[in-house]
Amino acid sequence: MEGVGCMPLTMAREGEENVIKKVGGKEETRQFLENLGFVSGGTVTVISEINGNMIVNVKDSRVAIGKDMANHIMV
């Protein structure tokens, strides 16, 4: 059932609150994203997206992440 109902954060619509299902990538990538607040079960809201680069709300903070990082976050 892995991946059912999951999509990368880059596919999320602006202003929509999403629950983080999984954070993928290499260990250091996952650790980096977790340190920013991207953890399974947490919520993330896309504030804006320009050319795949995103500004998101996570854990009451605004964070800017690149498209490659956003693709590792499954919602």
Backbone hydrogen bonds in HBPLUS format (Angstrom, degrees):
<---DONOR---> <-ACCEPTOR-->    atom                        ^
c    i                          cat <-CA-CA->   ^        H-A-AA   ^      H-
h    n   atom  resd res      DA  || num        DHA   H-A  angle D-A-AA Bond
n    s   type  num  typ     dist DA aas  dist angle  dist       angle   num
A0004-VAL N   A0001-MET O   3.08 MM   3  5.68 163.2  2.11 140.8 141.1     1
A0006-CYS N   A0003-GLY O   3.15 MM   3  5.00 162.5  2.19 117.8 115.9     2
A0075-VAL N   A0007-MET O   2.76 MM  68  5.46 168.4  1.77 164.1 162.3     3
A0011-MET N   A0008-PRO O   2.89 MM   3  5.73 167.1  1.91 127.3 131.5     4
A0009-LEU N   A0073-ILE O   2.77 MM  64  5.56 139.4  1.93 165.0 174.6     5
A0012-ALA N   A0009-LEU O   2.98 MM   3  5.27 157.9  2.03 112.0 119.1     6
A0016-GLU N   A0013-ARG O   3.35 MM   3  5.74 160.8  2.39 129.7 129.9     7
A0015-GLY N   A0046-VAL O   2.72 MM  31  5.56 175.3  1.72 161.2 161.1     8
A0018-ASN N   A0044-VAL O   2.84 MM  26  5.31 162.9  1.87 147.4 153.3     9
A0044-VAL N   A0018-ASN O   2.79 MM  26  5.31 154.7  1.85 153.1 161.5    10
A0020-ILE N   A0042-GLY O   2.74 MM  22  5.45 169.8  1.75 163.2 166.8    11
A0041-GLY N   A0020-ILE O   2.72 MM  21  5.33 172.7  1.72 157.6 155.7    12
A0021-LYS N   A0074-MET O   2.74 MM  53  5.54 153.5  1.81 143.7 151.9    13
A0022-LYS N   A0074-MET O   3.28 MM  52  5.08 161.7  2.32 132.0 133.5    14
A0074-MET N   A0022-LYS O   2.79 MM  52  5.08 169.1  1.80 167.1 166.9    15
A0024-GLY N   A0072-HIS O   2.75 MM  48  4.81 176.6  1.75 147.8 148.9    16
A0029-THR N   A0026-LYS O   3.02 MM   3  5.15 119.6  2.39 101.4 116.9    17
A0030-ARG N   A0026-LYS O   2.91 MM   4  6.22 165.8  1.93 164.9 168.4    18
A0031-GLN N   A0027-GLU O   2.91 MM   4  6.09 162.0  1.94 151.6 157.0    19
A0032-PHE N   A0028-GLU O   2.95 MM   4  6.01 158.0  2.00 139.9 146.0    20
A0033-LEU N   A0029-THR O   2.98 MM   4  6.24 165.4  2.00 154.5 157.7    21
A0034-GLU N   A0030-ARG O   2.83 MM   4  6.01 157.9  1.88 151.0 157.8    22
A0035-ASN N   A0031-GLN O   2.90 MM   4  6.09 152.5  1.98 147.8 155.0    23
A0036-LEU N   A0032-PHE O   3.22 MM   4  6.55 133.5  2.45 137.1 148.9    24
A0036-LEU N   A0033-LEU O   3.10 MM   3  5.09 131.2  2.35  94.5 107.8    25
A0038-PHE N   A0033-LEU O   2.96 MM   5  5.36 157.5  2.01 149.0 141.6    26
A0037-GLY N   A0034-GLU O   2.94 MM   3  4.98 146.6  2.05  99.4 110.2    27
A0042-GLY N   A0039-VAL O   2.93 MM   3  5.49 159.7  1.98 137.6 141.8    28
A0045-THR N   A0057-ASN O   3.01 MM  12  5.06 157.6  2.06 140.4 147.6    29
A0057-ASN N   A0045-THR O   2.73 MM  12  5.06 160.3  1.77 150.8 157.7    30
A0047-ILE N   A0055-ILE O   2.73 MM   8  5.41 153.6  1.80 148.1 156.0    31
A0048-SER N   A0055-ILE O   3.19 MM   7  5.28 156.8  2.25 137.7 142.6    32
A0055-ILE N   A0048-SER O   2.88 MM   7  5.28 163.2  1.90 153.5 154.2    33
A0050-ILE N   A0053-ASN O   2.84 MM   3  5.30 160.6  1.88 158.3 161.8    34
A0053-ASN N   A0050-ILE O   2.95 MM   3  5.30 150.3  2.04 125.0 124.0    35
A0054-MET N   A0065-ILE O   2.84 MM  11  5.41 162.1  1.88 170.6 171.0    36
A0065-ILE N   A0054-MET O   2.84 MM  11  5.41 156.8  1.90 152.6 160.6    37
A0056-VAL N   A0063-VAL O   2.80 MM   7  5.35 166.9  1.82 156.1 157.9    38
A0063-VAL N   A0056-VAL O   2.80 MM   7  5.35 161.5  1.83 156.9 163.4    39
A0058-VAL N   A0061-SER O   2.83 MM   3  5.38 161.1  1.87 158.0 162.2    40
A0061-SER N   A0058-VAL O   2.96 MM   3  5.38 147.7  2.07 113.6 123.5    41
A0070-ALA N   A0066-GLY O   2.92 MM   4  6.19 166.1  1.94 157.7 162.3    42
A0071-ASN N   A0067-LYS O   2.97 MM   4  6.15 142.6  2.11 147.2 155.9    43
A0072-HIS N   A0069-MET O   2.97 MM   3  5.45 153.4  2.04 113.0 121.2    44
A0073-ILE N   A0070-ALA O   3.15 MM   3  5.38 154.7  2.21 105.7 113.4    45
